[in-house]
């Protein structure tokens, strides 16, 4: 539930508020220390965390499936692995620690970490999302506190503890990575509303994302997916069908980037149907579609018991049988829109299929689907006509269109050159603050020193000038004009972490500040 500005804090139970305050204060102490690390130390910590994540990828994949009952363990292992070293590799050249100097524009930009990040993780992709958000936070010198979905709290808590241990062993301050042991609405409210939390990364159901935006704390939220996929008559029908089935069946379709509604023309209906069957899909009869619709959407609402289940299981529960090798159920429908629930997001390997009489009508259908749900998210196009691809993308209210690739992996950046992400920004179309795939750059802002543009006013030579925080960053010399009473960094910090005595001094100072603030 949202937390409103006029809601008295006493409405939050004391225990939840105390727990939240302890985690936030611990993260605050850690992030103040971590903000003083140089880039070499940051990358050493990030690499250590990525290695720990990679080593346990299979362990947590099995655990997540066992705990949530959703998805495919082998696919979750792959997602976990992709959220470790490959994610770090993608951002290897992105420096979010050192100042950027632009003599031509007479400008210096100083990175400022967000600070304490509060991150929500969904039951559908629990550990991969935790891995991903941890690495994003650490790359920008932030601390992160996770609130896992209750269905996945055990595996998430264990994973967070493992990553925290790896970070500390690599020289990080204690408290950079934390997880809520027993998530509850009062506790989440207290964390969201805390003035000591700088930003919320909201991944999950619509109500939780809306609560994040209503909390009064800056939030980056993402909306639901419902990707339409168009297959043109000039596309390689077999290749398109293979990509769609592979994408739709991946982890039993729990990624929000999966294809939701297939659209083709009458011209290629027969060829595409044969290709879909050959790729491992079952094309339902009219009677089977009725049974499927009734099971997936009783009283018009999604049956959440179907989320992340296999195509064979869903068919059996719906009242018809398919061969054990079937990976996707394709449901031909007569119309798209509010009156056809199968055109909504399903989070299962069930693909609605609509046929249009023209490309223009197909594009209109795709936009109608997105207006119902999924605006700002993703769509897919299979075909060789560049103009049609441009027209399709221009007409749709989405921020990413995957071309001739699996949409699940493509929109998430694992089968295209988009940024690898488990937070797909839906932008203004989807009522989100960001329209691109979320990365570590979204957790860092920049202070800009801008000199007079008049050519007669010179910008000084910035060589050798360094950022000065409360004291010099690890591995850097102090700026020429240090602040009064600077805190010197002991030689131990040169190894990449904070000296324990210095960290203890910082914690004591925080305690004194906290005591004064409560008196």
N, C-alpha and C positions, 0 to 999 in steps of 0.2 A: 504494500500500500504506500502511496506517496506520503512524504513528510512535508507538511505545509509550514510556512514561516511562522504562522501564529499558533502552531501546536506547542504547548508547554513541554519542556524537556522532562518534567516529572511523569509524563505519560509513558516514558520508556522505563521498563523495570530496572531497578538498581543494578542487578547482577549483569544484565546485558550491557548497560552503560559502562560499568566497571571493566568488563571484559574488553569492550571496544576501546576504552581509554588506554588500557594497558598495551594492547596491540599497536595502537596508533602512536603512543609515546615511544614504544620500543622501535617502531619503524622510523620515527622522527629522529631519534638519536643515531640510528644507523645511516640514514640518508644524509645527515649533516656531515658525518665522517666520510661517506662515500663520495660526496660532492667535491672532496679535496683530492681524489685520486687522479693520476694522469692517465692518458689513453692507454699506455702499455699495460698498466695495472688493471684497468677496466676490461680490456680485451682478454687478459690472462684469466680473469674471473669468469667472463662470459664463456670462454672456451672450455674451462673446467666444468661449468654448469652444463654446457652442451654435451660434453662427453658423458657426464653422469646421466643425462637424459637419454642419450643414445643407448648406453649400456642397459638401461632398464626399460627400453621401449616395448619389448615383447612382454615383459613381466606385467607392466601396467595395462597393456592391451588386453591380456587375458583377464586381469582383475576388473577392468572397466566393463567388459562384456558380462562377466560373472555377477557383478554388483548391480548393473543397470538392466541387464537382459536385452540390451540393444546392440545391433551391429555385428560385425565380423571381426574376430580377433586379429586375423592376419592383416586386414585392411587398417585396423586401428594401430597395429604395430608400425605399418608404413607411414601413417599420418604422424605418429609420435617421432619416428626417425626424421621425417621431413621437417619437423619443428625443432630440430636440434642443429646439427652441423650445417645442413644446407641453408637454414635460415640465417645463421651467423655469416656464412660465406656470402650470401646475397648482400648483406649490409657491411661487409668487410671494409669497403672504401668510404663509407659514410662516417665522417668524423663529427661526433656530437660532443666532443670534449674541448678541443682547442679553438681559440678565436679564429675567425676568418677575416683576413685583411684584404681589402680591395682598393689599391691606390688609385685606380682609374676613376672610381666613384667617390674617392676620399671617404671611405667608410670602413669601420671595424665592427664585426658582429661577435658578441660574446654569448656563448650558450648558457642557458639557465634551465636546469632540470625542473620538471614539474614538482617533484618531491615525493610525497606519499601517494601511491596509486592504489585505489580500491578496485578490484577486478572480480567480476562475476563469471562463473564457468557453467556451461550447460551440461545436462545429463547426456546429451547426444555425442558430444566430443569433449569429454571432461579433461583428460590428461593432455591431449594434444593442445587444447586451448590454454591449459595451465603452463605447459612448456613454452608455448608461443608468447604469451603475455609476460612470462618471467624474463625471457631473453630481450623482448622489447624494452621492458623497464630497465634492466641492467645496462643495456647499451647506452641509454640516456642518463645513467647514474641516478636512477630512481629506486625507491623501495616499493614493494608490492605486497598487499594483503588480499588474499583470495577468500571469496565466499562461494564455496562449491554448491552445486545443486544437491539437495538432501539425498537424492538417489545415488550420488557418486561421491559422498563425503569421505568415505574411508580411503579409496584409492587416491583422491586428490590430496588429502592430508599427508598420506605417506609419501607421495611424489613431491610435495612442497618441502617436506622435511629432508628428503634426499638431496634436492637441489640446494637447499640452504646449507647443508653440511658440506657439499662440494664447493660452494661459494666461499664459505668460511675457511676451508682448508686451503683455498687459493689466495687467501689474504683479505677477504671481505669482512666488514664489520658484522657482528651478529645482529640479526633482526631484519635483514634486507628482504627475505622471502618468508612470509607467514601465511597461515591458512586458518580459517575459522573451523574449530573442531565440531561444533554443533550449530549449524546455521539455523537462524530463526528470523522471523520478520522483525521483532524488536531490535535484535542485534544488527541486522542489515540496515535498518533505519538509522540506528545510532552511528554506524560507520559512515553511511552515506551523508548524513547531515553534519558530521564533525567538521569544524572549520580547519582542522589540521590535516584533512584529506584534501589534496589539491585537485584530483581528477578521478572520475569513475570510468572504467572500461566496462561497458554493459553489453554482455552477450547472453541471450536467453530469451524467454518468452516476452511478448509485448507488454504485459503489465509490469514486469520487472524493469524493462528498459524505460517505460514511462515514469516509473517511480524514481529511477536514476535522474531523469531530466527534471523531475519535480522536487528533488532533494535540496536544491539551492547550491549544490556543488557542481562545478563544471563537469560535464559528462560527454563521453563519446559513445553513442549507442548505434546499434545497427538494427534494421528492420527485417521482416521475414522475407524469404525467397519464394519464388514461384515461377521459375524460369521457363518461358516458352522457347521451343526449339523448332526452327523451320528447316525443312529439307526440300531443296529445289529440285525440279526434274533433271537439271543438268549435273547434279551432284553424283558422285560415285555412291550408288545406293547401298552397296555392300559395306563400303568403308564407313559411311554415315551410320548405318545400323549398328555396326560393331562398336563404334565410338559411343553411341547413345546407350547401348545395353551395358557396356563396360562402366560407363559413368553412372547410370541409373542404379546398377547393382552394387556399386562400390560402397562398402560398409552398410549395405542394406539401405542406402539412400538417406542417411541421416545428415549429410552435409546440406546446408541451405542453398548451395550452389548447383544442386542437381537439376536435371531437366524435369519439368513438371507436366507440361502439355506439349505433345508433338503436333505439329501442323505441317501438312503437305498439300499438294494439289491433286485433283482427280487424275490428272495425267500420269502421275507416278505412284498412285496408290498401290496398284498390284505389284510393281517391282519392289517397292519399299516393304510391303507386307511379307513377301518372300524373303527379303534380306533380314528382316527382323526375326522371323522364325529361325533362319539359319544361324543367327547370332546368339540364340538362346532365349528369345522372348516367346511368350505364349500370347497370341492374339485372341482375346475373349470373344465369345459369341454374345448375342444380344441378351440372352438369359443370364449368362455369367456376369455381364456388366451390371445387370440389375441386382444380382446377389452381392457383387463387389461393392456397389454404391451403398447398399443397405448396411453392409458390415462396416465399411470405412466411415460412413457418415450417418449413424443412427440419429434420428430427429434433427438431421442437418448439421450436426457437430462432429468434428473429428474424433474417432475412437482412438484415444491415446495408447491403447494396448497394442495397436498395430505399428507404432513408431519403431523403426529399426528392425522389424521382423522380416523374415525371408519371404520371397514370393510364394514358395510352396506352402509355407505355414498360413499365409494370408488366404490363399486359394482354398485350402482345407477348411479354415474357419468360416469362410464365406459360403461354403456348401458345394464346392466343386473341386475336382481333382486335376492335377497337372503332373507331368512327368518330373521326377526328382531333379533333373538337370536344368529345369527352367529357372532363370535368374530374374526375369522381369515379367510383370503382367501388363499387357497393353490393352487398354479399354477404349474401343472406338465409341465416340459420342456424336450426337447430332448437333449440339450447340455448345457455345461457351458463354460463361457469365454467371451471374448470381443464381440462376435456376439450375445450374449443373455443378453440384458440389465437387465432382471429380476434377474440375478445373482449378481447385484451390490447392494450396500447399499440402502435401500428404506425408512427407518424411518417411516414405516407404517405397519399395521398388514397384510402384504402380504408376504407369504412365498413361494419361489420357491421350486420345488421338482424334484430332478433328481434321476434316478435309475441306478445303476451300476451292472455289471455282477459278480463282485468279490470285496472282501474287499480291495484288493490292488488297484483296479481301483477306488473304492470309496475314498480311501485316496488320490490318485492322483487328483481326482476331487476337493477335499477339498483344496489341496495345490494350484491348478490352480485358484480357486476362490480367495484365499488370495493373490496370485501374482497380480491379477487384482486390488483388493482394499482390505484393511483390514489387511495387513501384520503386525505382531507383536501384534495384538489385542487379540482375543478370538476365541475359538471353543468349541464344546460340543460333548460328547460321551455318548450314552446310550447303555448299554450292561453289561454282567457279565464276559466276558473274559478279565482277567487282562493283558494278553500278547497283545491282540488287542488294549486295551486302551493305553498301553505303546508304541506300534508301531505307533498308530495314533498320539499321542502327539509328538513322536520323529521325525516324518516325516513332521510336519507342522511348518511353520515359525510364531508361536504365542508364547506368554509368559504365557498363562493361558488356560487350557482345563478343562471345567466343566464336571464332570462325574455324570450321573444319577441325575441331578438337573436342574432347570430352568436356562438357561444361562443368561438372563437379570439380575436376582438377584444374581446368583451364581458368575459370573465374577466380579460383583461389591461388593462382599463380604457380601451379605445379606442372602444368602442361602448356603453359604460355610464358611469355616474359613479363607478365604482370607481377607485382610484388607478392611474394608468398604470404598468405594471410589466413587467419581464422576469424578475422573481423572484416566483413565486407561492407564498406561504407555505402549507405543508400542515399546520401546527400539530400538535397532539397526535395526531390521527388518523393523520397521515403521519410521525410521529416527528421533527417539526421543532420548533424553538423559537419560531416565529412563525406565526400562522394567517392573517395578512392580507397584502395585497400589500406588498412591501418598499418603503420610501421612505427619504428622507434622515433622518427622525426616528429610524430604527433605528440610526443611526451616531452619535448624540449622546445622552449621558446628562446628568442634571441634579443638581447639588448643591443641596440645599434648606436654607435657613436658616429655621427654624421657631421663632417666638417663643412664649412662654408663652401658653396659651389663656385663662388667667385674665383677665377683662376689666379687672381692676385693674392689670395689667401692660401698659404701653403699648408699641406698636411705633413706633420713631422714623420721622420723615419721611424717605423714601428718595430724594426728589428731589435730583438732582445727584450721587448716589453712583454710582460706576462700578466695573466690574470691574477689578481690578489683576492682571495676569499678571506676567511678569518686568519689564515696563515697560508704559506705557499703550498701549492699542490705537490703531491709526491713526485719526485724526480724533476722538479722545476725550481729555479732560483727565485727569490722574492722579486717583486716589481721594484723599480728604482725608488719609488716613494711609498714605503709600506705604511699601513695604517698604524695608529698609536697602539703600543703594547701588543705587537703581533705575537701569535702563538707559533713558536718554532717547531718544525717537523723534525723529530729525531731521525737519525740515520736509518733506524729500522724500517721507516716508512718507504725508503728507497726500494725495498724489496717488493713493493707492490701493495701493501696493506697499511693500516694505521697502527702505530705503536700503542700497545695496550694501556700504558700510563696516560698517554694523550687522550685515548678514547675514554678512559675513566674520568679524566678532567672534564671532557665534554659532557658526559652523562651527569656528573655532579652539577655542572652549570645548568643543564636542562632541569634537573630536579629543583634547584633553587628558583629558577624561573617559574616552574610549575607551582611551587609552594606560594610564591608571591602572587601568582595569578588567581589562586584559590582563596587567598586570605581577604 
